[in-house]
Amino acid sequence: MAITKFSFPTTIHFGAGARRMVGPHLLEQGLKRPLIVTDRALGALPVLAEFRGHLGGLEVGVFDGVFGNPTASQVMAGAAAYKAHRADSVIAFGGGAALDVAKVVALMAVHEGDVIEYVWDHPKVRPIVNELPYLVALPTTSGTGSEVGRSSVVSEDGNHVKRAVFSPKLLAKVVFADPETTLALPPAVTAATGMDALTHNIESYLSPAYHPLCDGIALEGLRIGARALAKAVHEPGNLEARADMMMSSMMGAIAFQKDLGSVHACAHALGAVVDMHHGLANALMIDTVLAWNHEAVPQKFDELAHAAGVAGGGFAFVPWLKQLKSQVGITGGLASRGVTREHIAKMVPLAAKDFAGATNPRPAIEADYERLFTQAL
């Protein structure tokens, strides 16, 4: 597989072996003391040690304090690690959580206060005034596409409510997207993160916001991911399928600058209340929410079905999704993952207020979310 270079708008080196280009690239920029920001589990695995072996000539520090749904305190600890290492750059290495944290570690390394003061809806939101450290990103999962995103989602420490920092200044300078870094992902993680990527493409296309450029990207991202997900789960060493899922993930993240919908509003609430993995939460909610959305935009479901190669038009799209979930091992409802009716009472107001739900194609109020969560049990 050749390594391809393109920009949209971030410069992306895409292909097997791209990770080996990071060290020479940073040295070319005159940078010598990068801080790798990664998650706790990945930090102990051979994939990180192997990657560090390609960083000769650099004095590398590692912050591996990311775990679960990342919190503001993890970000602040990462910023402290950046300063302690006297770092001059950040390498974001990992899945969506690590990438999101890395972006705001770079932010807080050169700004005062707490990261929550920089979220877009803070009543006294602080401006991003300083130039951020040079940031490069390497995804090791194919789900959030955070490597090409201009936002970072972290949770408040006390209540675990997800908050988002938005700014083009958070964009990585360069992305090194190497599907070889995903070859060791377990099937369950491949499935959950892959469903996250598909959800981004689907929900961004269904968003009523006007952005034809994103619509085209979302449909192609869905087409690529739909053909590859089951293969990536069942043939983990299939590099072509891994590459397709990494591309679908990036395309979904580019497309969702058009915004998302109620699947994500529900997933964010599930993350806050029961600390559920974000991709799994999307997967468990997507068919229930989309079945409810269908009557609002049936013609768009026809386009989704066509892109995914589903015969029978838009009415067949949701059943196809349910079948795909089963095929990749995501079965059962919320109850099978420990969610109860008591949890629903806490999740409903969070979902109803969530920023993602504002662009759902069918307006949703608390009663709707209560019904959707109950149906998904």
JOBELRA-V901606 format. One record per pair of residues at least 4 apart in sequence whose ideal C-beta (glycine too) atoms are under 6 Angstrom apart, sorted by the first residue. I is the first residue (numbers start at 0). J is the second residue. D is the distance in whole Angstrom. If there is no record, write none. Layout:
i->I j->J d->D
i->I j->J d->D
This chain:
i->0 j->14 d->5
i->0 j->15 d->4
i->1 j->14 d->6
i->2 j->12 d->6
i->2 j->14 d->4
i->2 j->17 d->5
i->3 j->13 d->5
i->3 j->14 d->6
i->4 j->12 d->5
i->5 j->11 d->6
i->6 j->10 d->5
i->9 j->147 d->5
i->9 j->170 d->6
i->9 j->171 d->6
i->9 j->174 d->5
i->10 j->173 d->5
i->11 j->174 d->5
i->11 j->176 d->6
i->12 j->17 d->4
i->12 j->20 d->6
i->12 j->175 d->5
i->13 j->176 d->5
i->15 j->179 d->5
i->17 j->175 d->4
i->17 j->177 d->4
i->18 j->50 d->6
i->18 j->137 d->6
i->18 j->175 d->6
i->18 j->177 d->4
i->19 j->53 d->5
i->20 j->24 d->6
i->20 j->175 d->6
i->21 j->175 d->5
i->22 j->53 d->5
i->22 j->54 d->4
i->22 j->57 d->6
i->25 j->30 d->4
i->25 j->33 d->6
i->26 j->56 d->6
i->30 j->87 d->5
i->30 j->88 d->4
i->30 j->133 d->6
i->31 j->57 d->6
i->31 j->58 d->6
i->32 j->58 d->5
i->32 j->86 d->5
i->32 j->87 d->5
i->33 j->57 d->6
i->33 j->59 d->6
i->33 j->88 d->4
i->33 j->90 d->5
i->34 j->60 d->5
i->34 j->62 d->6
i->34 j->81 d->5
i->34 j->84 d->5
i->34 j->86 d->4
i->34 j->89 d->6
i->35 j->61 d->5
i->35 j->90 d->5
i->35 j->92 d->5
i->36 j->62 d->5
i->36 j->77 d->6
i->36 j->91 d->6
i->36 j->100 d->6
i->36 j->101 d->4
i->36 j->104 d->5
i->37 j->41 d->5
i->37 j->42 d->5
i->37 j->63 d->5
i->37 j->92 d->5
i->37 j->93 d->5
i->37 j->97 d->5
i->38 j->65 d->4
i->38 j->66 d->6
i->38 j->93 d->5
i->38 j->96 d->6
i->38 j->97 d->5
i->39 j->63 d->5
i->39 j->66 d->4
i->41 j->47 d->6
i->41 j->93 d->5
i->42 j->47 d->6
i->42 j->63 d->3
i->45 j->49 d->6
i->54 j->59 d->5
i->60 j->84 d->4
i->62 j->77 d->5
i->62 j->80 d->4
i->64 j->73 d->6
i->64 j->76 d->5
i->65 j->69 d->5
i->65 j->73 d->6
i->65 j->96 d->5
i->65 j->97 d->5
i->65 j->100 d->5
i->68 j->154 d->5
i->68 j->270 d->5
i->68 j->274 d->6
i->69 j->73 d->5
i->69 j->96 d->5
i->69 j->100 d->5
i->69 j->153 d->5
i->70 j->154 d->5
i->70 j->156 d->5
i->71 j->114 d->5
i->71 j->115 d->5
i->71 j->153 d->6
i->71 j->156 d->6
i->72 j->156 d->5
i->73 j->100 d->6
i->74 j->100 d->6
i->74 j->103 d->5
i->74 j->104 d->6
i->74 j->107 d->6
i->74 j->114 d->5
i->74 j->153 d->6
i->77 j->100 d->6
i->77 j->104 d->4
i->78 j->104 d->5
i->78 j->107 d->4
i->78 j->108 d->5
i->81 j->86 d->5
i->81 j->104 d->6
i->81 j->108 d->4
i->88 j->132 d->5
i->88 j->133 d->4
i->89 j->101 d->6
i->89 j->105 d->5
i->89 j->132 d->5
i->89 j->134 d->5
i->90 j->135 d->6
i->91 j->98 d->5
i->91 j->101 d->3
i->91 j->136 d->4
i->92 j->137 d->5
i->93 j->97 d->3
i->93 j->139 d->5
i->94 j->139 d->6
i->94 j->140 d->4
i->95 j->99 d->6
i->95 j->142 d->6
i->95 j->143 d->3
i->95 j->145 d->5
i->98 j->136 d->6
i->98 j->145 d->4
i->98 j->146 d->6
i->99 j->145 d->5
i->99 j->151 d->4
i->99 j->152 d->6
i->100 j->104 d->6
i->102 j->151 d->5
i->102 j->169 d->5
i->103 j->107 d->6
i->103 j->114 d->5
i->103 j->151 d->5
i->103 j->164 d->6
i->105 j->131 d->5
i->105 j->132 d->5
i->105 j->134 d->5
i->106 j->110 d->6
i->106 j->131 d->6
i->107 j->114 d->5
i->108 j->132 d->6
i->109 j->129 d->4
i->112 j->116 d->4
i->112 j->125 d->6
i->116 j->121 d->6
i->116 j->125 d->5
i->117 j->125 d->5
i->117 j->164 d->5
i->118 j->162 d->4
i->118 j->163 d->6
i->118 j->164 d->5
i->119 j->163 d->6
i->119 j->165 d->5
i->127 j->166 d->5
i->127 j->168 d->5
i->131 j->168 d->6
i->133 j->172 d->6
i->134 j->171 d->5
i->134 j->172 d->6
i->135 j->171 d->6
i->135 j->173 d->5
i->136 j->146 d->4
i->136 j->171 d->4
i->136 j->174 d->5
i->137 j->175 d->5
i->138 j->146 d->5
i->139 j->180 d->4
i->140 j->192 d->4
i->141 j->181 d->6
i->141 j->192 d->6
i->141 j->196 d->6
i->141 j->244 d->4
i->141 j->245 d->5
i->141 j->248 d->4
i->142 j->192 d->3
i->142 j->195 d->4
i->142 j->196 d->5
i->142 j->248 d->6
i->142 j->278 d->5
i->144 j->248 d->4
i->144 j->249 d->5
i->144 j->251 d->5
i->144 j->252 d->3
i->146 j->174 d->5
i->147 j->249 d->5
i->147 j->252 d->5
i->147 j->253 d->6
i->148 j->252 d->5
i->149 j->167 d->5
i->149 j->169 d->5
i->149 j->170 d->5
i->150 j->163 d->5
i->150 j->165 d->5
i->151 j->164 d->5
i->151 j->169 d->6
i->152 j->161 d->5
i->152 j->163 d->5
i->154 j->159 d->5
i->154 j->161 d->5
i->155 j->160 d->5
i->159 j->271 d->4
i->160 j->271 d->5
i->161 j->267 d->5
i->176 j->245 d->6
i->178 j->238 d->6
i->178 j->241 d->4
i->178 j->242 d->4
i->178 j->245 d->5
i->181 j->241 d->5
i->184 j->188 d->5
i->184 j->189 d->5
i->186 j->232 d->5
i->188 j->192 d->6
i->189 j->193 d->6
i->189 j->231 d->5
i->189 j->232 d->5
i->190 j->232 d->5
i->190 j->327 d->4
i->190 j->328 d->6
i->190 j->329 d->6
i->191 j->276 d->6
i->191 j->278 d->4
i->191 j->279 d->4
i->192 j->278 d->5
i->193 j->228 d->4
i->193 j->244 d->6
i->194 j->278 d->6
i->194 j->281 d->6
i->194 j->282 d->4
i->195 j->278 d->3
i->195 j->281 d->5
i->196 j->224 d->5
i->196 j->247 d->5
i->196 j->248 d->4
i->196 j->251 d->5
i->197 j->224 d->5
i->198 j->202 d->6
i->198 j->262 d->6
i->198 j->281 d->4
i->198 j->285 d->6
i->199 j->203 d->6
i->199 j->251 d->3
i->199 j->255 d->5
i->200 j->217 d->5
i->200 j->220 d->4
i->200 j->221 d->4
i->200 j->251 d->4
i->202 j->259 d->4
i->202 j->260 d->4
i->202 j->262 d->6
i->203 j->213 d->6
i->203 j->217 d->5
i->203 j->254 d->4
i->203 j->255 d->4
i->203 j->257 d->5
i->204 j->214 d->6
i->204 j->217 d->4
i->205 j->260 d->6
i->205 j->299 d->6
i->205 j->360 d->5
i->206 j->257 d->5
i->206 j->258 d->5
i->206 j->358 d->4
i->207 j->360 d->6
i->208 j->257 d->5
i->208 j->258 d->6
i->208 j->358 d->6
i->210 j->257 d->4
i->213 j->217 d->6
i->213 j->254 d->4
i->213 j->257 d->4
i->216 j->220 d->6
i->216 j->250 d->5
i->216 j->253 d->6
i->216 j->254 d->5
i->217 j->254 d->4
i->218 j->306 d->4
i->220 j->247 d->5
i->220 j->250 d->3
i->220 j->251 d->5
i->221 j->225 d->6
i->221 j->306 d->5
i->221 j->307 d->6
i->222 j->306 d->5
i->223 j->243 d->5
i->223 j->246 d->6
i->223 j->247 d->5
i->224 j->228 d->6
i->224 j->247 d->3
i->225 j->307 d->4
i->227 j->231 d->6
i->227 j->240 d->5
i->227 j->243 d->4
i->227 j->244 d->5
i->229 j->326 d->5
i->229 j->327 d->6
i->230 j->234 d->5
i->230 j->237 d->6
i->230 j->240 d->4
i->231 j->240 d->4
i->231 j->241 d->6
i->231 j->244 d->5
i->232 j->327 d->5
i->255 j->259 d->5
i->258 j->358 d->4
i->259 j->263 d->4
i->259 j->355 d->4
i->260 j->359 d->4
i->261 j->288 d->5
i->261 j->356 d->5
i->261 j->359 d->4
i->261 j->363 d->5
i->262 j->281 d->6
i->262 j->284 d->5
i->262 j->285 d->5
i->262 j->288 d->5
i->263 j->355 d->4
i->264 j->350 d->4
i->264 j->353 d->4
i->264 j->355 d->5
i->264 j->356 d->4
i->265 j->284 d->4
i->265 j->350 d->5
i->266 j->277 d->6
i->266 j->280 d->4
i->266 j->281 d->5
i->267 j->353 d->5
i->268 j->346 d->4
i->268 j->349 d->4
i->268 j->350 d->4
i->269 j->273 d->6
i->269 j->275 d->4
i->269 j->280 d->4
i->270 j->275 d->6
i->270 j->277 d->6
i->271 j->349 d->6
i->272 j->342 d->5
i->272 j->345 d->5
i->272 j->346 d->5
i->273 j->338 d->6
i->273 j->342 d->6
i->275 j->279 d->6
i->275 j->280 d->5
i->281 j->285 d->6
i->282 j->324 d->6
i->282 j->329 d->5
i->283 j->333 d->6
i->284 j->288 d->5
i->284 j->375 d->6
i->285 j->289 d->6
i->286 j->317 d->5
i->286 j->320 d->5
i->286 j->321 d->5
i->287 j->371 d->6
i->287 j->374 d->5
i->287 j->375 d->4
i->288 j->371 d->6
i->289 j->317 d->5
i->290 j->317 d->5
i->292 j->360 d->5
i->292 j->361 d->5
i->293 j->300 d->5
i->295 j->360 d->5
i->295 j->361 d->4
i->296 j->360 d->5
i->297 j->313 d->5
i->300 j->313 d->3
i->300 j->316 d->5
i->301 j->312 d->5
i->301 j->313 d->4
i->303 j->316 d->5
i->304 j->309 d->4
i->304 j->312 d->6
i->304 j->313 d->5
i->304 j->315 d->6
i->304 j->316 d->4
i->309 j->315 d->5
i->309 j->316 d->6
i->309 j->319 d->4
i->311 j->315 d->3
i->315 j->319 d->6
i->324 j->329 d->4
i->325 j->330 d->6
i->331 j->335 d->3
i->332 j->375 d->6
i->332 j->376 d->5
i->333 j->338 d->4
i->333 j->375 d->5
i->333 j->376 d->5
i->334 j->338 d->6
i->334 j->376 d->5
i->338 j->342 d->5
i->342 j->346 d->6
i->343 j->372 d->5
i->346 j->350 d->6
i->347 j->365 d->5
i->347 j->368 d->5
i->347 j->369 d->5
i->350 j->368 d->4
i->351 j->365 d->5
i->351 j->368 d->5
i->356 j->363 d->6
i->359 j->363 d->6
i->363 j->367 d->4
i->363 j->368 d->6
